[in-house]
Amino acid sequence: MARAVAPRSSAPFSALDRWTSLGFTRNGESVRRQRGDIEGLAALVGTVARSATAPDAALAAPVDARLELYRGDSLVAVLEIGGEQVRWTPQPGGTALVGTPPAQALDSLRSLLSTR
């Protein structure tokens, strides 16, 4: 029997509509971008983040990139990329969710973020 979707089901992803900038860290280098700085960035972040549906699961690979989403100066969510998986953690103190996004979306996000 299918479970009813709780009204709070979108709450873990509410930050996707609220973030105004992101900090991106990879290989020890950090870059800060405004939401509109890179065309298509917000849509790709949303697609990749929403693939994370397994609560408190472990990533199969080490984290190789980390995105911190901010609304003003407040951290609202963290998206970590490890291999072909992602971990989405709403802030403050939300439950981490892990999933495997579509490979093309993850590759496109990595590509967009590598442009300076």
C-alpha positions as CSV (number, residue, x, y, z in Angstrom):
1,M,0.0,0.0,0.0
2,A,1.3,3.4,-0.9
3,R,2.2,5.7,2.0
4,A,0.6,9.1,2.1
5,V,3.0,12.0,1.5
6,A,3.2,14.1,4.6
7,P,2.8,17.8,4.2
8,R,6.3,18.4,5.4
9,S,7.8,16.2,2.7
10,S,9.1,19.2,0.8
11,A,10.5,20.8,3.9
12,P,14.0,19.3,3.5
13,F,14.3,21.1,0.1
14,S,12.7,24.4,1.0
15,A,16.2,26.0,1.0
16,L,16.3,25.4,-2.8
17,D,13.8,28.3,-3.2
18,R,15.4,30.5,-0.6
19,W,19.2,30.5,-1.2
20,T,20.8,33.7,-2.6
21,S,24.4,32.6,-2.8
22,L,26.6,29.6,-2.5
23,G,30.0,28.7,-1.4
24,F,31.8,26.0,-3.4
25,T,34.8,24.1,-2.1
26,R,36.8,21.6,-4.0
27,N,40.5,20.6,-3.7
28,G,40.9,23.1,-0.9
29,E,39.8,26.0,-3.0
30,S,36.6,28.0,-2.1
31,V,34.6,30.2,-4.4
32,R,31.5,32.2,-3.5
33,R,28.8,32.8,-6.2
34,Q,25.5,34.6,-6.2
35,R,22.5,32.6,-7.3
36,G,22.2,34.3,-10.7
37,D,25.9,34.5,-11.5
38,I,25.9,31.3,-13.6
39,E,23.0,30.6,-15.9
40,G,21.3,27.3,-15.0
41,L,23.1,26.9,-11.7
42,A,20.0,27.1,-9.5
43,A,18.1,24.5,-11.6
44,L,21.0,22.0,-11.6
45,V,21.5,22.4,-7.8
46,G,17.8,21.7,-7.4
47,T,17.8,18.7,-9.6
48,V,20.8,17.2,-8.0
49,A,19.7,17.9,-4.4
50,R,16.2,16.5,-4.9
51,S,17.7,13.1,-5.8
52,A,18.8,12.7,-2.2
53,T,16.0,10.7,-0.6
54,A,17.6,8.1,1.7
55,P,17.8,9.5,5.3
56,D,21.1,9.1,7.2
57,A,22.7,6.9,4.5
58,A,26.5,7.0,4.0
59,L,28.1,8.1,0.7
60,A,29.8,5.3,-1.1
61,A,32.8,7.6,-2.0
62,P,34.6,10.4,-0.1
63,V,33.3,13.9,-0.5
64,D,35.1,15.6,-3.3
65,A,33.0,18.8,-3.5
66,R,30.9,20.8,-1.0
67,L,28.3,23.5,-1.7
68,E,27.1,25.6,1.1
69,L,23.8,27.5,0.3
70,Y,23.2,30.8,2.0
71,R,20.3,33.2,2.3
72,G,22.1,36.4,3.1
73,D,24.7,35.4,5.7
74,S,22.7,32.4,7.0
75,L,23.6,28.9,6.0
76,V,20.4,27.2,4.8
77,A,21.7,23.9,3.4
78,V,24.8,21.9,2.5
79,L,25.1,19.7,-0.7
80,E,28.1,17.4,-0.7
81,I,29.2,15.4,-3.8
82,G,31.0,12.1,-3.4
83,G,31.6,10.1,-6.5
84,E,28.2,9.6,-8.2
85,Q,26.2,10.4,-5.1
86,V,25.2,13.5,-3.2
87,R,24.3,14.2,0.4
88,W,21.8,17.1,1.1
89,T,21.7,18.5,4.7
90,P,19.2,21.3,5.5
91,Q,20.5,23.7,8.1
92,P,20.4,24.2,10.9
93,G,20.5,20.6,12.1
94,G,18.4,18.9,9.4
95,T,18.5,15.2,8.6
96,A,21.0,14.3,5.9
97,L,19.6,12.7,2.8
98,V,21.7,10.7,0.3
99,G,20.9,9.8,-3.3
100,T,22.2,9.3,-6.8
101,P,21.3,12.1,-9.2
102,P,21.1,11.7,-12.9
103,A,24.7,11.4,-14.2
104,Q,24.1,14.1,-16.8
105,A,22.8,16.6,-14.2
106,L,25.7,15.9,-11.8
107,D,28.3,16.2,-14.6
108,S,26.7,19.5,-15.8
109,L,26.7,20.8,-12.2
110,R,30.4,19.9,-11.8
111,S,31.2,21.6,-15.1
112,L,29.3,24.8,-14.3
113,L,31.0,25.0,-10.9
114,S,34.5,24.6,-12.4
115,T,34.1,27.7,-14.6
116,R,35.4,30.8,-12.9
